[in-house]
Amino acid sequence: MSRARTHAAGPGRQRTTDGTAPADVAPTGAAGGPVTTAWTEYLAATRQLDGVRRDAATAAGEQAHAVQAAREELATVRTRLAAQEARLREAGVPPISLVPTPPELTEATRSMASGPAAVLAALRMAGSRADAADAALAARGLVGAAGWPTAARNLLVYAPLALLVPLVQVVLLVVTGPGPVTLAALVVGLPMPAVAFAAGWLGVGRLFPAGPGGRADRTARLGALVCLVPAVLVSAVLLLALLAG
């Protein structure tokens, strides 16, 4: 097998017989001479340029990912805001109140001037505010009950749940009279106050916004009393009817 021969090609450089220069081969010349110094500086600049190129490629990839995520977030926020705008107009909010003011537009433009990452952060903030608006709209859906006193608004949740089973028991007593059906209704209704209270506890937390401490005021004692009193009264009526029958 023949080996590639080299011949001189200028001061301090060698080339192979096919005309290419060997990679990272220092040119010949006096040690520490200008040719060697220039060659060292050339290699350092080449490596620095390659690092800059890699960093630029990484930054471009991250920017493209942020742009794609921002576009997806923008589509989601637009859809949610359109639905909220329709609900607010149905509630009688003037259209002029739903349009951002010039200072608000200026502040939004300034906050998103740093690039796609800042735009994505602003859109995610808008999404969180849309969540808060949805919660407020859901609370206001109960005929403005969110503005009522705490005990009064919680009664809207506890009272229907507390009366549901006792009403069914009274209807069964009236329809069937004292007998096995009434006895079964009495037995089944014994744990129902606890079930009604648990359902009311969850319902108050879901329907009404949390207070300043981050927790909803569920008025637990009032809820327990409301759920217990109808059940006790109806159970007493059913028991007396069974004894009389």
C-alpha positions in Angstrom: 0.0 0.0 0.0 1.5 3.4 -1.1 1.8 6.2 1.4 0.8 9.7 0.6 3.9 11.8 -0.1 4.2 15.4 1.0 6.1 18.3 -0.4 6.8 21.8 0.7 4.0 24.2 -0.1 5.2 27.5 1.3 6.8 28.5 4.5 5.8 26.3 7.4 3.0 24.4 5.5 2.9 21.0 3.9 0.4 19.5 1.6 -0.3 15.9 0.6 0.0 14.7 -2.9 -3.8 15.3 -3.4 -3.5 19.0 -2.5 -5.2 18.9 0.9 -3.6 20.2 4.1 -3.5 17.9 7.2 -5.9 19.0 10.0 -4.4 20.9 12.9 -0.8 20.4 11.8 1.3 23.2 13.0 3.4 24.9 10.3 7.1 24.4 10.3 9.2 27.3 11.3 11.2 28.7 14.1 9.8 27.9 17.5 7.8 30.9 18.8 8.1 32.6 15.5 5.4 34.7 13.9 4.1 31.8 11.7 3.6 29.6 14.8 1.9 32.4 16.7 -0.5 33.1 13.8 -1.3 29.4 13.5 -2.1 29.2 17.2 -4.3 32.3 17.1 -6.1 30.9 14.0 -6.9 27.6 15.8 -8.2 29.5 18.9 -10.4 31.7 16.7 -11.8 28.7 14.8 -12.7 27.0 18.1 -14.3 30.2 19.4 -16.3 30.6 16.2 -17.5 27.0 16.4 -18.7 27.6 20.0 -20.5 30.7 18.9 -22.2 28.8 16.1 -23.4 26.1 18.5 -24.7 28.6 21.0 -26.6 30.4 18.2 -28.1 27.2 17.0 -29.2 26.3 20.5 -30.7 29.8 21.0 -32.5 29.6 17.7 -34.0 26.2 18.7 -35.2 27.5 22.0 -36.7 30.6 20.4 -38.6 28.5 17.8 -40.0 26.3 20.7 -41.1 29.4 22.6 -42.8 30.8 19.5 -44.7 27.6 18.9 -45.8 27.4 22.5 -46.9 31.0 22.5 -49.0 30.4 19.4 -50.8 27.5 21.0 -51.3 29.5 24.2 -52.6 32.4 22.3 -55.2 30.3 20.5 -56.4 28.9 23.9 -56.6 32.3 25.5 -58.5 33.8 22.6 -61.1 31.0 22.7 -61.6 31.5 26.4 -61.8 35.3 26.2 -64.4 35.1 23.4 -66.6 32.9 25.6 -66.2 35.2 28.6 -67.0 38.2 26.5 -70.2 36.6 25.3 -71.3 35.8 28.8 -70.5 39.3 30.0 -72.5 40.8 27.2 -75.4 38.6 28.1 -75.2 39.8 31.7 -75.6 43.4 30.5 -71.9 44.6 30.6 -71.5 47.5 28.2 -69.3 46.6 25.1 -67.0 49.6 25.8 -66.0 48.1 29.1 -64.8 45.0 27.4 -62.2 46.8 25.2 -58.7 47.5 26.7 -57.8 51.1 27.2 -54.7 52.7 25.5 -52.7 52.6 28.7 -53.4 48.9 29.1 -52.4 48.2 25.6 -49.1 50.2 26.1 -48.3 48.3 29.2 -49.0 45.0 27.5 -46.8 45.9 24.6 -44.0 46.9 26.9 -44.2 43.7 28.8 -43.9 41.5 25.7 -41.1 43.4 24.0 -38.4 41.1 25.2 -39.1 38.3 22.8 -41.1 35.0 22.5 -40.3 33.9 26.1 -41.8 37.2 27.5 -44.9 36.8 25.2 -45.4 33.2 26.4 -45.1 34.3 30.1 -47.7 37.1 29.5 -50.1 34.7 27.8 -49.8 32.2 30.7 -50.6 35.0 33.1 -53.6 35.9 31.0 -54.7 32.3 31.2 -54.5 32.3 35.0 -56.5 35.5 35.1 -59.1 33.9 32.8 -59.3 31.1 35.4 -60.1 33.6 38.1 -62.7 35.3 35.9 -64.4 31.9 35.2 -64.6 31.3 39.0 -66.0 34.7 39.5 -68.6 34.3 36.8 -69.6 30.9 38.2 -70.1 32.4 41.6 -72.1 35.3 40.2 -74.3 32.8 38.4 -76.3 32.2 41.6 -78.3 35.4 41.3 -75.4 37.4 42.7 -75.1 35.2 45.7 -71.3 35.8 45.9 -72.1 39.2 47.4 -74.6 37.9 50.0 -73.7 37.4 53.7 -71.7 34.1 54.2 -74.5 32.3 56.2 -77.2 33.3 53.7 -75.3 32.2 50.6 -74.2 28.9 52.2 -77.9 28.1 53.0 -78.5 28.1 49.3 -76.3 25.0 49.2 -77.0 23.2 52.5 -80.8 23.7 52.6 -81.7 21.9 49.3 -79.5 19.0 50.2 -80.8 18.8 53.7 -84.5 18.7 52.6 -84.1 16.3 49.7 -84.2 13.0 51.6 -86.8 14.1 54.3 -89.2 15.2 51.5 -88.8 11.8 49.9 -89.6 10.1 53.2 -92.7 12.2 53.8 -94.0 11.4 50.2 -93.5 7.7 50.8 -95.4 7.9 54.1 -98.3 9.7 52.5 -98.4 7.4 49.5 -97.9 4.0 51.1 -98.9 4.7 54.7 -97.2 3.2 57.8 -95.6 -0.1 56.8 -92.4 -1.8 55.5 -91.8 1.0 52.9 -91.9 3.7 55.6 -89.6 1.6 57.9 -87.1 1.2 55.1 -87.2 4.9 54.3 -86.6 5.6 58.0 -83.5 3.3 58.1 -82.1 4.5 54.9 -82.5 8.1 55.9 -80.5 7.8 59.1 -77.0 8.5 57.6 -78.4 11.0 55.1 -77.7 14.1 57.2 -74.0 13.3 57.1 -74.1 12.8 53.4 -75.9 16.1 52.8 -73.4 17.9 55.0 -70.5 16.5 53.1 -72.0 17.4 49.8 -72.8 20.9 51.0 -69.2 21.3 52.3 -67.8 20.5 48.8 -70.4 22.5 47.1 -69.7 25.7 49.0 -66.0 25.4 48.3 -66.6 24.9 44.6 -69.3 27.6 44.1 -68.0 30.5 46.1 -64.5 32.0 46.0 -62.0 31.6 48.8 -61.6 34.4 51.4 -58.6 36.5 52.2 -56.9 33.5 53.9 -57.2 31.3 50.9 -60.0 29.2 52.4 -63.7 29.3 51.7 -65.9 30.1 54.7 -68.2 27.0 54.8 -70.0 27.8 58.1 -69.6 24.2 59.2 -71.8 24.5 62.4 -74.6 26.1 60.5 -74.4 23.5 57.7 -74.5 20.6 60.2 -77.5 22.1 62.0 -79.4 22.7 58.8 -78.7 19.2 57.6 -79.6 17.6 61.0 -82.8 19.3 62.0 -85.1 18.3 59.1 -83.8 14.7 59.3 -84.5 14.5 63.0 -88.0 16.0 62.7 -89.0 13.7 59.8 -87.5 10.7 61.5 -89.6 11.4 64.6 -92.7 11.7 62.4 -92.0 8.4 60.7 -91.4 6.7 64.0 -94.6 7.9 65.5 -96.5 6.9 62.4 -95.1 3.4 62.6 -95.9 3.1 66.3 -99.4 4.4 65.7 -99.9 2.0 62.8 
